[in-house]
Structures are given as C-alpha cells and as structure tokens.
Amino acid sequence: MSDTATPWSTPGATPQDIEDAAAILRGVVHETELSSSARLCEHTGVEVLLKREDQQRCRSFKVRGAFARMSALSPVERERGVVCASAGNHAQGVAYACQTLGVHGTIYLPSNTPRQKRNRIAVIGGDWVEQVIVDGTFDKANALAQEAARSTGRIYVHPYDDPLTIAGQGTIAVELCDQLPADTAAVLVPVGGGGLLAGIATWLKHARPEIRVIGVEPEGAASMRAALDEGEPVKLERVDPFVDGTAVGRAGSLAFDTVRRLVDDVLLVPEGAVCTEMLSLYQSEGIIAEPAGALASCAIHEHLASPEQRLKILGRSDGALLAIVSGGNNDLTRYAEVMERSLRHEGLRHYFLVTFPQQPGALRMFLEDVLGPSDDIVHFEYTKKNNRESGPALVGIDIAFKSDIDGLRRRMEDSPLHVEEVPADSEIFRLLV
C-alpha cells in the first residue's frame, strides 16, 4: 500500500502545506507530550509511546485542522460565517476558531453526540456558535450542514476532507519528528474520515519514510478499510455509533487518495476491545480517553503484542511503537456501557434466558447448584412483567475467569431448568440488554 516515491501533485495536502499550517498554529495549539506506557511496554517487550492529544486545547487534535482551515478565510467569508458537522471534537475546534477569530458558526451534531461534548461546544464558542441537533448519524448531520452552506453562502468547514484541514491535522507529525526515538518502527493513528491519518502520513513519509504508518478503525465503522478493499470510498450499510469520534459511513475522498498511496496498513479492532483499552488507559496511565482516543493503543495490544505479529505487519519485530491518543472528550456517564462492553468482550459477562419451574425452591436451586462459587448475578429481570410465572427471566452473570463459562454451561445443562444463552450479536440481545 505504501508508495513513498509518489509525487506530491495531488488534491490533498502537501508537506509544504503542513509546514505552513504548523507556522499558523504556533502559539494557538499546544505541543502535546509524548509519554511512555509502562503497561504496553511490558505487554509488548518494546517501547510504547502515547502522543497525548487528549491534552490538546479543546482536548482533541481536531482544533488543529479547524483553526488551520478557518485562518484561511477571507474577510468576506468571515463576515458570512461558517457551518460544519461533527460528532463533537471537530465542533469544539470550530467553536474555538469562531470565538478566537470572531466568526459566527452553525454546528450540526448527530443526536448520539455525548452531552459532555455539547456542553463544551457551548462553553468554548459562546455567542459565536449555534448548535443544531440532528436525529440520526454523522452522515445525515453532514448532509444538512452542506445544504445549509449551499443555501446561505456560508463556508462549510469539513472535519476531515479538506486540504487545509488535513494539513492542520498533519502538524502532529511535525511535532513527532522532534519527539520520536530514532528506532521508531510504527505510528498508529485512529481513523474516522481519514484526515488525521492522511495528514500524519503525508509528513512522516516525507520526513521519516522508514517509519510505518498504520491506521486503526473500529470494526463497526471501518469505512477506510472498506474503501481500500474496494479501490474507492464506499458507503457502509451500517455504522456502529459507539466510537462516536470515528463513526463515519464513508471515508473522505481526498483522505483516501493519500491513505491509498502512503499508508502501510489499516487495522480493525472490536468495540469491546476498545472499551477494555479505555479502562486500562484510565487505571494504568490515568488517561481519560474517549473511545476514538483508545483505538490506536488498543491496536498495539490486539495486533502488535508479539514479535511474530510485529514482524508480519511491520516487517520488523523491534523498534518503538507510537499510538495517537486523539481525544479525551468522554462523557463519564458512558462508563457503565464501557464496562459492560468490555466484560462481554473479555468473556466475563454472559446473559441467559432462564425458565424456572413453577415449584418452590427453583431459584434457590439455581443459586446453589448452578452458579459457581465465583459467579455473580449482575442482572435479573423477568421478561413478562404481568405474569412472571409464565415467562423466562433474563439473567446476567459475571464470571471470574473466561474459562469458567464451560463449567457454568455444563451445570445449566444438567439442571432441570430450561436455559437459553443470549448471543451478544443477536437481535434478541439488542432488544433485551
């Protein structure tokens, strides 16, 4: 996939564009730190570093691209104002640029945008910004924002598929070149529309071409992987909105062109693994990462943990690995869902439909004879509210070790109870849990 010899005569950003953006952003954005992850170093046996864009102004890398794009507005364009669509982080960057540059902006947000991000947008943008909440996905919000731009003459500030936005995102790589160890093997980058990946790849393949650039997407929103497989951006039939910062149904065209030429690979990670990594980042490194912010380090854990994996994907087993922690705008109320998804992914939480016989002591028998000594009921709910005796109960059980499920299933089969396990990927699971 990589082609470092390709000329930079493309519609996307060039190394010079990124250098210019870095000059514009000097004094506007923070030069974020590069910190070592002792947890991942121990897990992989190589040095693992985290680029802390969660410490950036507005707590996300997105301010880089938004400000770089809006700084190029003419006086007439500034007077007209801007519109954009965002799952939250780009919106905060645009809001900051609006307030700083004195430009009025209207921001279209999908309804799944966490309340924490909505509140931050209001605080950052103040009277310069209006929010429009759209019932649907980012793609729907994006379509409405573009239509508003066409009908009003305001400038549409694209979150990822604009050369100036891509150039602004690429300024992360300019910083990295002064921070990275000489033996760095790979830089892993979260992917939504692809602007961040395109910007970083453009600069690194110019300045440090020996470093592998790897994109990371969640399995439920793998639009760039689909584009690479099909040879062009395609619209996903379904997008899992959980990793809201990367829940994009179609990769950007400009970004795709750069990724196709310069990026070495795009890896996928399950949303449950992302949740586990979010919890690990908090518990071990003290980092409150949003789901997209945990993608890159999650991929190191899932795909690059062993020398054999690194040799296969990177062509070498040694060298430092770097993960971009892209943002920390996480709604803490979501941590219950994060824990739930993590436990299911780790095989430590299971759900069953249990029909108890209409006789005394059935529940006690279940507790004493079916559950193991370390098993814990975390959910118990009759599926029929009005006639509990005629319907099964939904029972959620946490086990201490993944292997404990075999014994639990065996004891259920040996009991007189009718038990049906509820698969996590089934329609009934989505209805009941």
Buried (B, 14 or more C-beta within 10 A) or exposed (E): EBEEEEEBEBEBBBBEBBBBBBEBBEEBBBBBEBBEBEBBBEBBEBBBBBBBBBBBBBBBBBBBBBBBBBBBBEEEBBEBBBBBBBBBBBBBBBBBBBBBBEBBBBBBBBEBBBEBBBEBBBEBBEEBBBBBEBEEBBBBBBBBBBEBBEEEEBBBBBBBBBBBBBBBBBBBBBBBBEBBEEEBBBBBBBBBBBBBBBBBBBBBBBBBEEBBBBBBBBBBBBBBBBBBEEEEBBEBEEBBBBBBBBBBBBBBBBBBBBBBBBBBBBBBBBBBBBBBBBBBBBEEBEBBBBBBBBBBBBBBBBBBBEBEBBEEBBEBBEBBBBBBBBBBBBBEEBBEEBBBBBBBBBBBBBBBBBBBEEEEEBEEBBEEEBBBEEBEEEBEEBEEEEEEEEBBBBBBBBBEEEEBBEEBBEBBEEBEBEBEBBEBEEEEBEEBB
